[in-house]
Each structure stands twice: as C-alpha cells, then as structure tokens.
C-alpha cells in the first residue's frame, strides 16, 4: 500500500496503535523487539501482534524476523503523511 490514508481510521484511530507508534518513536529509529513492546504496553503478545499487523498493513511499520524474535520499526518516510492524516482527523473532530 502506497497511500497511508488507506490505513485510516483503523490503523490511526485506535488508542493501542497510537501507543505502539509512540513507543516505536521513542526507540529513536531502532527496531523494537515484540517482547520489549509487550513489557511496555502490558498486553498479551497476540493482542500486540494483531495491532502491529494493522500498522504493517497500513505501511507504517515494518517487521524484521531475527531468529526466534521479531523486530518492529517505523517507516520514517511514512510519518509525515501519517501526521497530516492525524491532523486532519483532529480538525474534523473539533469541527463536529
């Protein structure tokens, strides 16, 4: 998917997806292991994986398997467009 807009509102509107994006942003470009994300978020691995898949399907996150582990990273080239979408969603919410 080349258009990040195709991920909204599902990938951009759920609180957990936003929390996952914020956590990956805090990694300063480094990949985060699913186990570390699980500790940070405090939810089950299957729940987190499902929400990360939504972000991957939206083109916001990439996954790199390394042995038994999976590492997730934001796609920085997509963050500008994501910010624009979130800004537009916020403006629509305020207007209604």
C-alpha positions, -999 to 999 in steps of 0.1 A, spaced: 0 0 0 15 33 -11 -11 56 4 -10 59 42 -45 73 40 -57 38 33 -48 29 69 -71 54 85 -91 54 106 -84 18 116 -47 20 120 -46 56 130 -77 58 152 -72 30 178 -56 40 210 -33 9 211 -20 17 176 -12 52 186 6 39 218 26 15 197 36 43 173 46 64 203 67 36 217 84 29 184 91 67 181 108 66 215 132 39 201 148 67 180 148 47 148 160 15 164 139 -16 160 119 -28 190 115 -65 199 80 -77 204 89 -89 239 100 -54 248 69 -39 233 48 -64 253 65 -53 286 59 -16 277 23 -20 268 13 -46 293 -10 -66 269 -7 -101 255 17 -108 227 -12 -119 205 -31 -86 210 0 -66 203 8 -87 172 -27 -81 158 -24 -43 162 11 -43 148 -2 -62 118 -27 -34 112 1 -9 113 22 -31 89 -8 -34 65 -11 4 66 26 7 56 35 24 88 56 -3 105 80 -30 91 89 -63 107 122 -80 106 124 -116 119 158 -124 135 159 -160 147 131 -165 172 124 -128 176 106 -102 155 117 -66 155 94 -37 145 104 -3 132 85 27 120 89 37 84 101 73 87 92 81 51 56 75 61 55 96 93 50 129 76 19 117 58 6 100 90 10 133 108 -11 150 81 -38 124 84 -39 126 122 -40 164 120 -70 163 95 -88 138 118 -82 160 148 -95 191 129 -126 171 118 -133 161 154 -130 197 167 -153 209 139 -181 185 147 
